[in-house]
Amino acid sequence: MSLILGVSLAVGAAFVWALTSVLSKILMERVSPLALNALRLLISSVFYLPLIALLGAIPDREITWWAILIASGIIGFAIADWLFLEGMNIIGVSRAGILVTPHPILTMILAHYLLNRPLNASIALGAVLIVIAVIVLVSEAMDSKGGMSWRGIGFVIVAELLWTIAVLVTDWLVSNESAVAITGLRISSGALGSLVFFRTIRETVRKMSVEDWELVVVITILGTMLGQYFFIKSISLVGSSIATPVTESSPVMAALMAVAFLKERFTKRLGISLVLTTLGIILIGLA
């Protein structure tokens, strides 16, 4: 029962993340990635902190544990999420999504050796297919007609490396702790880190319309609140080595949504990448 629930929550997280990627791309035509990221973290923290206090779920831990939690929140949310939004804004939702699919591979390998999570031949084969998919897609950057940007690719790659670190830390943090507490405290830590950029985003925020604010709230509720809670709850039930690859169905969903609703260009190489990524995810999921 825990396995079914954990996988279902991971699929739910993948879907809402795909949807919010498309909504974020629409909003970033008017609002900077830095401002969007900071606002959604701040709104989420306003929701989560009172909830954690109301539930009495504040962890009773030592200073070192709190320092690690805060650092993981800043790395995973304030920095990595911002870099991914920057990259996605440059190269598009479909391509940015596929480029981050190696993230679970690195996560699973490190989780196996550091946290004793499962790793087998099916996972390895799935990982190979995903890596090939990324190589095929990155080759578009070498083609002047491909519409890819090395700057955008760089943002996305750095983001996924930082996410890997943050997920491994979360896997360790969530042991014997409330998923709501860990989610809220990490997001609030990210919001704290984002305050550094307040002067930079102040003018952008001042010019935002009511419609922009409404979209920020929708993105926050779906992607940051629900999506992150589903993901961390899934990790607490089945571990990061299973939860993370299942959520990697999100790039495939996002790519299809982007082509359908944002009219992003569907190229032969993108199609090949989607097929290879899907096969890789299935193999990993069957492991």
Disulfide bonds with the S-S distance in Angstrom:
none
